[in-house]
Amino acid sequence: MDVVIVVWYDVAKTMNDENFDESMNIDSRLVKMQTIGWLYKESGTVLLLVQEFSDGKPRDYVTIPKSLIIEIIKGDK
């Protein structure tokens, strides 16, 4: 398994009506994330990164849709 950093867009959500601005640039509302982990598995649409193992089994993991990925950086850089 390779260690990778995945740079990807996540959603932004605000729960406060007072912050809503009708003229906001909605493209600027995406949140650029960087997630590190072992590239454990992937399908045609999703990457599965494991960030922690317990007794050799994945314990902490994140799935990232490939359509939201900006860049994948291998750990050897």
N, C-alpha and C positions, 0 to 999 in steps of 0.2 A: 504494500500500500504506500502511495505517495502522500506526503504532507503537502497541502496546498493552501493558498489563500484565495478565496473566491470574493471578487469584487462584484457586487450586484445591487440592483435597486429593490428596495422594500417600500411598502406603502406608508403613507403618513395619515394619521387620524387625529383629529382634534374634537374634543367633546364640548367645547365652550362656544355657544352661539355668538358671544361677544367678539370672538376672533375672526368670524367669517367676514371676508371682504369680497364682494361681488366682482371687483375688478382684478382679483389676484391672478397671477400667471399660474395656471394649474400644473404646467410642466415643471415648475420649480418646487412642487410639493413632494416629489419623489425623494426618498432618503437613500443616500449612497452608503452601503454597508460593506464591511470587510469581515469575513468569517474564515477562521483557520481551523483545519482539522485533517484527518486522514480521509482520503478519497476512498470510501469503502465500497460503494456500488453506484452505478448509474444506469439509467434507462434512456430512451430516446428523448424524454422530456424533463427528467429530474436527476439531480446529483444528491447523493446521500453522504454527508460528511459526519464522521464520528469524532467527537471531541474528548471522549473519555471511555475507557474500558474497565470492566470489573471482571476478574477471573477470565480474561480473554474474550468476554462478550461485550458488545456495544452497550453503553449505559447512558451516555449523553450524546445526542446526535441532532442534526438539523437537515431537513430536505429543502433544496433550493430549486425552483423551477428554472430550467435552462433558458427560457425566454426572457428572464430577468437578469441574466449574467452578463456583465460587462467584460470581465477579464478573469482568467485563472492563472495564478502565479505559482509555479512549482517551488517547493521548499529548498531546492538546491541553488537558488539565485541569491 
